[in-house]
Amino acid sequence: MKEGIHPNYRDVVFVDQSNGFQFVTRSTIQTKDSIEHNGKTMPLVKLETTSESHPFYTGTQKSVDNLGGRVEKFRNKFAHLKK
């Protein structure tokens, strides 16, 4: 590999802002923040949501069909307009 042309690939801490979940992975992302993690100072990236807080992954996602029969109420209300 040529020297000086590749980005710095290093361990980075990602933090979920909604629940405080942290994980470490390798990345080239540039960040100004840092955090002390396992005795080492590492770059920090703050995230709005991760698989630990997203409804799809946590199983708390709601289906439109299960919200009190709203779809069925709509269909019944406008059934007479169907041609």
PDB file as gemmi writes it, atoms N, CA and C in Angstrom:
CRYST1    1.000    1.000    1.000  90.00  90.00  90.00 P 1                      
ATOM      1  N   MET A   1       0.839  -1.188   0.000  1.00  0.00           N  
ATOM      2  CA  MET A   1       0.000   0.000   0.000  1.00  0.00           C  
ATOM      3  C   MET A   1       0.875   1.240   0.000  1.00  0.00           C  
ATOM      4  N   LYS A   2       0.428   2.263  -0.699  1.00  0.00           N  
ATOM      5  CA  LYS A   2       1.149   3.525  -0.708  1.00  0.00           C  
ATOM      6  C   LYS A   2       0.975   4.226   0.632  1.00  0.00           C  
ATOM      7  N   GLU A   3       2.014   4.847   1.094  1.00  0.00           N  
ATOM      8  CA  GLU A   3       1.979   5.578   2.355  1.00  0.00           C  
ATOM      9  C   GLU A   3       1.305   6.932   2.161  1.00  0.00           C  
ATOM     10  N   GLY A   4       0.509   7.347   3.158  1.00  0.00           N  
ATOM     11  CA  GLY A   4      -0.043   8.696   3.187  1.00  0.00           C  
ATOM     12  C   GLY A   4      -1.285   8.943   2.357  1.00  0.00           C  
ATOM     13  N   ILE A   5      -1.827   7.935   1.656  1.00  0.00           N  
ATOM     14  CA  ILE A   5      -3.016   8.191   0.833  1.00  0.00           C  
ATOM     15  C   ILE A   5      -4.280   7.545   1.407  1.00  0.00           C  
ATOM     16  N   HIS A   6      -4.134   6.700   2.402  1.00  0.00           N  
ATOM     17  CA  HIS A   6      -5.284   5.998   2.958  1.00  0.00           C  
ATOM     18  C   HIS A   6      -5.766   6.681   4.234  1.00  0.00           C  
ATOM     19  N   PRO A   7      -7.091   6.693   4.470  1.00  0.00           N  
ATOM     20  CA  PRO A   7      -7.606   7.300   5.708  1.00  0.00           C  
ATOM     21  C   PRO A   7      -7.217   6.465   6.921  1.00  0.00           C  
ATOM     22  N   ASN A   8      -7.242   7.095   8.073  1.00  0.00           N  
ATOM     23  CA  ASN A   8      -6.872   6.447   9.325  1.00  0.00           C  
ATOM     24  C   ASN A   8      -7.998   5.480   9.740  1.00  0.00           C  
ATOM     25  N   TYR A   9      -7.735   4.190   9.689  1.00  0.00           N  
ATOM     26  CA  TYR A   9      -8.702   3.142  10.036  1.00  0.00           C  
ATOM     27  C   TYR A   9      -8.417   2.694  11.459  1.00  0.00           C  
ATOM     28  N   ARG A  10      -9.346   2.999  12.379  1.00  0.00           N  
ATOM     29  CA  ARG A  10      -9.087   2.765  13.790  1.00  0.00           C  
ATOM     30  C   ARG A  10     -10.364   2.382  14.526  1.00  0.00           C  
ATOM     31  N   ASP A  11     -10.223   1.975  15.792  1.00  0.00           N  
ATOM     32  CA  ASP A  11     -11.379   1.670  16.625  1.00  0.00           C  
ATOM     33  C   ASP A  11     -12.113   2.964  16.965  1.00  0.00           C  
ATOM     34  N   VAL A  12     -13.456   2.917  16.880  1.00  0.00           N  
ATOM     35  CA  VAL A  12     -14.301   4.064  17.172  1.00  0.00           C  
ATOM     36  C   VAL A  12     -15.460   3.587  18.045  1.00  0.00           C  
ATOM     37  N   VAL A  13     -15.847   4.400  19.035  1.00  0.00           N  
ATOM     38  CA  VAL A  13     -16.985   4.088  19.899  1.00  0.00           C  
ATOM     39  C   VAL A  13     -18.221   4.799  19.336  1.00  0.00           C  
ATOM     40  N   PHE A  14     -19.298   4.028  19.126  1.00  0.00           N  
ATOM     41  CA  PHE A  14     -20.580   4.577  18.703  1.00  0.00           C  
ATOM     42  C   PHE A  14     -21.530   4.499  19.893  1.00  0.00           C  
ATOM     43  N   VAL A  15     -22.255   5.589  20.176  1.00  0.00           N  
ATOM     44  CA  VAL A  15     -23.157   5.648  21.328  1.00  0.00           C  
ATOM     45  C   VAL A  15     -24.558   5.993  20.844  1.00  0.00           C  
ATOM     46  N   ASP A  16     -25.543   5.192  21.266  1.00  0.00           N  
ATOM     47  CA  ASP A  16     -26.956   5.454  20.980  1.00  0.00           C  
ATOM     48  C   ASP A  16     -27.440   6.500  21.980  1.00  0.00           C  
ATOM     49  N   GLN A  17     -27.836   7.680  21.507  1.00  0.00           N  
ATOM     50  CA  GLN A  17     -28.250   8.768  22.379  1.00  0.00           C  
ATOM     51  C   GLN A  17     -29.557   8.477  23.113  1.00  0.00           C  
ATOM     52  N   SER A  18     -30.401   7.598  22.573  1.00  0.00           N  
ATOM     53  CA  SER A  18     -31.695   7.354  23.195  1.00  0.00           C  
ATOM     54  C   SER A  18     -31.612   6.434  24.407  1.00  0.00           C  
ATOM     55  N   ASN A  19     -30.615   5.537  24.472  1.00  0.00           N  
ATOM     56  CA  ASN A  19     -30.549   4.624  25.609  1.00  0.00           C  
ATOM     57  C   ASN A  19     -29.136   4.418  26.172  1.00  0.00           C  
ATOM     58  N   GLY A  20     -28.135   5.066  25.601  1.00  0.00           N  
ATOM     59  CA  GLY A  20     -26.782   4.962  26.128  1.00  0.00           C  
ATOM     60  C   GLY A  20     -26.007   3.728  25.693  1.00  0.00           C  
ATOM     61  N   PHE A  21     -26.578   2.891  24.846  1.00  0.00           N  
ATOM     62  CA  PHE A  21     -25.898   1.688  24.360  1.00  0.00           C  
ATOM     63  C   PHE A  21     -24.633   2.079  23.595  1.00  0.00           C  
ATOM     64  N   GLN A  22     -23.522   1.404  23.896  1.00  0.00           N  
ATOM     65  CA  GLN A  22     -22.242   1.690  23.247  1.00  0.00           C  
ATOM     66  C   GLN A  22     -21.703   0.434  22.575  1.00  0.00           C  
ATOM     67  N   PHE A  23     -21.068   0.632  21.430  1.00  0.00           N  
ATOM     68  CA  PHE A  23     -20.345  -0.464  20.798  1.00  0.00           C  
ATOM     69  C   PHE A  23     -19.126   0.083  20.091  1.00  0.00           C  
ATOM     70  N   VAL A  24     -18.128  -0.756  19.960  1.00  0.00           N  
ATOM     71  CA  VAL A  24     -16.862  -0.371  19.336  1.00  0.00           C  
ATOM     72  C   VAL A  24     -16.723  -1.133  18.028  1.00  0.00           C  
ATOM     73  N   THR A  25     -16.360  -0.415  16.992  1.00  0.00           N  
ATOM     74  CA  THR A  25     -16.065  -1.026  15.705  1.00  0.00           C  
ATOM     75  C   THR A  25     -14.969  -0.208  15.046  1.00  0.00           C  
ATOM     76  N   ARG A  26     -14.427  -0.724  13.977  1.00  0.00           N  
ATOM     77  CA  ARG A  26     -13.368  -0.007  13.266  1.00  0.00           C  
ATOM     78  C   ARG A  26     -13.993   0.852  12.169  1.00  0.00           C  
ATOM     79  N   SER A  27     -13.465   2.062  12.006  1.00  0.00           N  
ATOM     80  CA  SER A  27     -14.034   3.000  11.036  1.00  0.00           C  
ATOM     81  C   SER A  27     -12.992   4.045  10.647  1.00  0.00           C  
ATOM     82  N   THR A  28     -13.262   4.727   9.539  1.00  0.00           N  
ATOM     83  CA  THR A  28     -12.422   5.844   9.107  1.00  0.00           C  
ATOM     84  C   THR A  28     -13.123   7.177   9.348  1.00  0.00           C  
ATOM     85  N   ILE A  29     -14.275   7.164  10.011  1.00  0.00           N  
ATOM     86  CA  ILE A  29     -15.058   8.377  10.230  1.00  0.00           C  
ATOM     87  C   ILE A  29     -14.245   9.408  11.016  1.00  0.00           C  
ATOM     88  N   GLN A  30     -14.389  10.665  10.631  1.00  0.00           N  
ATOM     89  CA  GLN A  30     -13.703  11.758  11.316  1.00  0.00           C  
ATOM     90  C   GLN A  30     -14.641  12.340  12.361  1.00  0.00           C  
ATOM     91  N   THR A  31     -14.166  12.532  13.582  1.00  0.00           N  
ATOM     92  CA  THR A  31     -14.974  13.073  14.657  1.00  0.00           C  
ATOM     93  C   THR A  31     -14.136  13.952  15.566  1.00  0.00           C  
ATOM     94  N   LYS A  32     -14.782  14.929  16.183  1.00  0.00           N  
ATOM     95  CA  LYS A  32     -14.089  15.823  17.107  1.00  0.00           C  
ATOM     96  C   LYS A  32     -14.223  15.354  18.547  1.00  0.00           C  
ATOM     97  N   ASP A  33     -15.222  14.506  18.817  1.00  0.00           N  
ATOM     98  CA  ASP A  33     -15.482  14.028  20.176  1.00  0.00           C  
ATOM     99  C   ASP A  33     -14.643  12.791  20.479  1.00  0.00           C  
ATOM    100  N   SER A  34     -14.371  12.594  21.765  1.00  0.00           N  
ATOM    101  CA  SER A  34     -13.667  11.389  22.199  1.00  0.00           C  
ATOM    102  C   SER A  34     -14.254  10.937  23.529  1.00  0.00           C  
ATOM    103  N   ILE A  35     -13.973   9.688  23.896  1.00  0.00           N  
ATOM    104  CA  ILE A  35     -14.508   9.110  25.119  1.00  0.00           C  
ATOM    105  C   ILE A  35     -13.476   8.140  25.683  1.00  0.00           C  
ATOM    106  N   GLU A  36     -13.503   7.980  26.994  1.00  0.00           N  
ATOM    107  CA  GLU A  36     -12.655   7.002  27.666  1.00  0.00           C  
ATOM    108  C   GLU A  36     -13.415   5.678  27.673  1.00  0.00           C  
ATOM    109  N   HIS A  37     -12.839   4.652  27.037  1.00  0.00           N  
ATOM    110  CA  HIS A  37     -13.498   3.350  26.933  1.00  0.00           C  
ATOM    111  C   HIS A  37     -12.481   2.256  27.204  1.00  0.00           C  
ATOM    112  N   ASN A  38     -12.705   1.472  28.256  1.00  0.00           N  
ATOM    113  CA  ASN A  38     -11.791   0.391  28.658  1.00  0.00           C  
ATOM    114  C   ASN A  38     -10.358   0.895  28.851  1.00  0.00           C  
ATOM    115  N   GLY A  39     -10.242   2.067  29.438  1.00  0.00           N  
ATOM    116  CA  GLY A  39      -8.920   2.608  29.742  1.00  0.00           C  
ATOM    117  C   GLY A  39      -8.217   3.279  28.586  1.00  0.00           C  
ATOM    118  N   LYS A  40      -8.878   3.359  27.429  1.00  0.00           N  
ATOM    119  CA  LYS A  40      -8.272   4.001  26.257  1.00  0.00           C  
ATOM    120  C   LYS A  40      -9.145   5.168  25.815  1.00  0.00           C  
ATOM    121  N   THR A  41      -8.532   6.239  25.349  1.00  0.00           N  
ATOM    122  CA  THR A  41      -9.271   7.356  24.779  1.00  0.00           C  
ATOM    123  C   THR A  41      -9.508   7.048  23.305  1.00  0.00           C  
ATOM    124  N   MET A  42     -10.802   7.025  22.919  1.00  0.00           N  
ATOM    125  CA  MET A  42     -11.164   6.644  21.552  1.00  0.00           C  
ATOM    126  C   MET A  42     -12.083   7.700  20.949  1.00  0.00           C  
ATOM    127  N   PRO A  43     -12.105   7.816  19.610  1.00  0.00           N  
ATOM    128  CA  PRO A  43     -13.043   8.725  18.954  1.00  0.00           C  
ATOM    129  C   PRO A  43     -14.487   8.308  19.261  1.00  0.00           C  
ATOM    130  N   LEU A  44     -15.388   9.288  19.335  1.00  0.00           N  
ATOM    131  CA  LEU A  44     -16.782   9.037  19.693  1.00  0.00           C  
ATOM    132  C   LEU A  44     -17.710   9.532  18.595  1.00  0.00           C  
ATOM    133  N   VAL A  45     -18.693   8.687  18.227  1.00  0.00           N  
ATOM    134  CA  VAL A  45     -19.737   9.064  17.276  1.00  0.00           C  
ATOM    135  C   VAL A  45     -21.070   8.884  17.983  1.00  0.00           C  
ATOM    136  N   LYS A  46     -21.901   9.949  18.005  1.00  0.00           N  
ATOM    137  CA  LYS A  46     -23.209   9.900  18.652  1.00  0.00           C  
ATOM    138  C   LYS A  46     -24.274   9.607  17.603  1.00  0.00           C  
ATOM    139  N   LEU A  47     -25.105   8.598  17.888  1.00  0.00           N  
ATOM    140  CA  LEU A  47     -26.148   8.184  16.956  1.00  0.00           C  
ATOM    141  C   LEU A  47     -27.531   8.417  17.560  1.00  0.00           C  
ATOM    142  N   GLU A  48     -28.510   8.720  16.727  1.00  0.00           N  
ATOM    143  CA  GLU A  48     -29.885   8.901  17.182  1.00  0.00           C  
ATOM    144  C   GLU A  48     -30.522   7.568  17.537  1.00  0.00           C  
ATOM    145  N   THR A  49     -30.281   6.550  16.728  1.00  0.00           N  
ATOM    146  CA  THR A  49     -30.881   5.237  16.961  1.00  0.00           C  
ATOM    147  C   THR A  49     -29.951   4.147  16.453  1.00  0.00           C  
ATOM    148  N   THR A  50     -30.049   2.993  17.085  1.00  0.00           N  
ATOM    149  CA  THR A  50     -29.282   1.821  16.668  1.00  0.00           C  
ATOM    150  C   THR A  50     -30.214   0.624  16.706  1.00  0.00           C  
ATOM    151  N   SER A  51     -29.681  -0.543  16.476  1.00  0.00           N  
ATOM    152  CA  SER A  51     -30.502  -1.744  16.528  1.00  0.00           C  
ATOM    153  C   SER A  51     -31.018  -2.005  17.944  1.00  0.00           C  
ATOM    154  N   GLU A  52     -30.414  -1.404  18.949  1.00  0.00           N  
ATOM    155  CA  GLU A  52     -30.862  -1.565  20.334  1.00  0.00           C  
ATOM    156  C   GLU A  52     -32.083  -0.723  20.660  1.00  0.00           C  
ATOM    157  N   SER A  53     -32.374   0.320  19.853  1.00  0.00           N  
ATOM    158  CA  SER A  53     -33.497   1.190  20.171  1.00  0.00           C  
ATOM    159  C   SER A  53     -34.517   1.322  19.037  1.00  0.00           C  
ATOM    160  N   HIS A  54     -34.181   0.864  17.847  1.00  0.00           N  
ATOM    161  CA  HIS A  54     -35.103   0.997  16.710  1.00  0.00           C  
ATOM    162  C   HIS A  54     -36.268   0.012  16.855  1.00  0.00           C  
ATOM    163  N   PRO A  55     -37.518   0.482  16.678  1.00  0.00           N  
ATOM    164  CA  PRO A  55     -38.684  -0.390  16.864  1.00  0.00           C  
ATOM    165  C   PRO A  55     -38.673  -1.651  16.005  1.00  0.00           C  
ATOM    166  N   PHE A  56     -38.130  -1.599  14.825  1.00  0.00           N  
ATOM    167  CA  PHE A  56     -38.110  -2.784  13.965  1.00  0.00           C  
ATOM    168  C   PHE A  56     -37.294  -3.905  14.602  1.00  0.00           C  
ATOM    169  N   TYR A  57     -36.155  -3.562  15.190  1.00  0.00           N  
ATOM    170  CA  TYR A  57     -35.270  -4.567  15.770  1.00  0.00           C  
ATOM    171  C   TYR A  57     -35.670  -4.972  17.188  1.00  0.00           C  
ATOM    172  N   THR A  58     -36.345  -4.088  17.918  1.00  0.00           N  
ATOM    173  CA  THR A  58     -36.723  -4.400  19.298  1.00  0.00           C  
ATOM    174  C   THR A  58     -38.056  -5.124  19.385  1.00  0.00           C  
ATOM    175  N   GLY A  59     -38.794  -5.192  18.266  1.00  0.00           N  
ATOM    176  CA  GLY A  59     -40.077  -5.884  18.264  1.00  0.00           C  
ATOM    177  C   GLY A  59     -41.239  -5.045  18.736  1.00  0.00           C  
ATOM    178  N   THR A  60     -41.057  -3.745  18.874  1.00  0.00           N  
ATOM    179  CA  THR A  60     -42.138  -2.871  19.321  1.00  0.00           C  
ATOM    180  C   THR A  60     -42.800  -2.140  18.158  1.00  0.00           C  
ATOM    181  N   GLN A  61     -42.461  -2.516  16.942  1.00  0.00           N  
ATOM    182  CA  GLN A  61     -43.048  -1.884  15.767  1.00  0.00           C  
ATOM    183  C   GLN A  61     -44.510  -2.284  15.663  1.00  0.00           C  
ATOM    184  N   LYS A  62     -45.352  -1.304  15.301  1.00  0.00           N  
ATOM    185  CA  LYS A  62     -46.780  -1.555  15.179  1.00  0.00           C  
ATOM    186  C   LYS A  62     -47.163  -1.651  13.715  1.00  0.00           C  
ATOM    187  N   SER A  63     -48.011  -2.590  13.416  1.00  0.00           N  
ATOM    188  CA  SER A  63     -48.504  -2.753  12.056  1.00  0.00           C  
ATOM    189  C   SER A  63     -49.749  -1.900  11.871  1.00  0.00           C  
ATOM    190  N   VAL A  64     -49.917  -1.309  10.704  1.00  0.00           N  
ATOM    191  CA  VAL A  64     -51.084  -0.482  10.418  1.00  0.00           C  
ATOM    192  C   VAL A  64     -52.362  -1.312  10.512  1.00  0.00           C  
ATOM    193  N   ASP A  65     -52.301  -2.567  10.152  1.00  0.00           N  
ATOM    194  CA  ASP A  65     -53.482  -3.427  10.190  1.00  0.00           C  
ATOM    195  C   ASP A  65     -53.916  -3.765  11.608  1.00  0.00           C  
ATOM    196  N   ASN A  66     -53.044  -3.599  12.586  1.00  0.00           N  
ATOM    197  CA  ASN A  66     -53.357  -3.983  13.962  1.00  0.00           C  
ATOM    198  C   ASN A  66     -53.727  -2.797  14.845  1.00  0.00           C  
ATOM    199  N   LEU A  67     -53.876  -1.623  14.295  1.00  0.00           N  
ATOM    200  CA  LEU A  67     -54.144  -0.435  15.094  1.00  0.00           C  
ATOM    201  C   LEU A  67     -55.647  -0.206  15.269  1.00  0.00           C  
ATOM    202  N   GLY A  68     -56.305  -1.090  15.932  1.00  0.00           N  
ATOM    203  CA  GLY A  68     -57.709  -0.919  16.268  1.00  0.00           C  
ATOM    204  C   GLY A  68     -58.646  -1.000  15.083  1.00  0.00           C  
ATOM    205  N   GLY A  69     -58.253  -1.692  14.033  1.00  0.00           N  
ATOM    206  CA  GLY A  69     -59.133  -1.850  12.880  1.00  0.00           C  
ATOM    207  C   GLY A  69     -59.311  -0.591  12.062  1.00  0.00           C  
ATOM    208  N   ARG A  70     -58.380   0.319  12.083  1.00  0.00           N  
ATOM    209  CA  ARG A  70     -58.492   1.579  11.341  1.00  0.00           C  
ATOM    210  C   ARG A  70     -58.652   1.353   9.842  1.00  0.00           C  
ATOM    211  N   VAL A  71     -57.887   0.431   9.311  1.00  0.00           N  
ATOM    212  CA  VAL A  71     -57.964   0.161   7.874  1.00  0.00           C  
ATOM    213  C   VAL A  71     -59.350  -0.374   7.523  1.00  0.00           C  
ATOM    214  N   GLU A  72     -59.841  -1.275   8.352  1.00  0.00           N  
ATOM    215  CA  GLU A  72     -61.165  -1.853   8.098  1.00  0.00           C  
ATOM    216  C   GLU A  72     -62.256  -0.800   8.225  1.00  0.00           C  
ATOM    217  N   LYS A  73     -62.146   0.100   9.180  1.00  0.00           N  
ATOM    218  CA  LYS A  73     -63.117   1.197   9.333  1.00  0.00           C  
ATOM    219  C   LYS A  73     -63.109   2.083   8.090  1.00  0.00           C  
ATOM    220  N   PHE A  74     -61.920   2.389   7.582  1.00  0.00           N  
ATOM    221  CA  PHE A  74     -61.797   3.212   6.381  1.00  0.00           C  
ATOM    222  C   PHE A  74     -62.455   2.528   5.193  1.00  0.00           C  
ATOM    223  N   ARG A  75     -62.181   1.252   5.023  1.00  0.00           N  
ATOM    224  CA  ARG A  75     -62.771   0.511   3.899  1.00  0.00           C  
ATOM    225  C   ARG A  75     -64.287   0.486   3.989  1.00  0.00           C  
ATOM    226  N   ASN A  76     -64.821   0.279   5.184  1.00  0.00           N  
ATOM    227  CA  ASN A  76     -66.279   0.261   5.355  1.00  0.00           C  
ATOM    228  C   ASN A  76     -66.895   1.631   5.083  1.00  0.00           C  
ATOM    229  N   LYS A  77     -66.236   2.678   5.518  1.00  0.00           N  
ATOM    230  CA  LYS A  77     -66.756   4.040   5.350  1.00  0.00           C  
ATOM    231  C   LYS A  77     -66.851   4.441   3.883  1.00  0.00           C  
ATOM    232  N   PHE A  78     -65.885   4.021   3.091  1.00  0.00           N  
ATOM    233  CA  PHE A  78     -65.844   4.436   1.689  1.00  0.00           C  
ATOM    234  C   PHE A  78     -66.146   3.296   0.715  1.00  0.00           C  
ATOM    235  N   ALA A  79     -66.719   2.224   1.198  1.00  0.00           N  
ATOM    236  CA  ALA A  79     -67.046   1.074   0.329  1.00  0.00           C  
ATOM    237  C   ALA A  79     -68.063   1.459  -0.734  1.00  0.00           C  
ATOM    238  N   HIS A  80     -68.966   2.388  -0.435  1.00  0.00           N  
ATOM    239  CA  HIS A  80     -69.995   2.761  -1.407  1.00  0.00           C  
ATOM    240  C   HIS A  80     -69.426   3.549  -2.591  1.00  0.00           C  
ATOM    241  N   LEU A  81     -68.225   4.085  -2.456  1.00  0.00           N  
ATOM    242  CA  LEU A  81     -67.599   4.836  -3.553  1.00  0.00           C  
ATOM    243  C   LEU A  81     -66.870   3.946  -4.532  1.00  0.00           C  
ATOM    244  N   LYS A  82     -66.668   2.707  -4.174  1.00  0.00           N  
ATOM    245  CA  LYS A  82     -65.941   1.779  -5.031  1.00  0.00           C  
ATOM    246  C   LYS A  82     -66.787   1.428  -6.241  1.00  0.00           C  
ATOM    247  N   LYS A  83     -66.195   1.489  -7.412  1.00  0.00           N  
ATOM    248  CA  LYS A  83     -66.950   1.211  -8.651  1.00  0.00           C  
ATOM    249  C   LYS A  83     -66.605  -0.121  -9.217  1.00  0.00           C  
TER     250      LYS A  83                                                      
END                                                                             
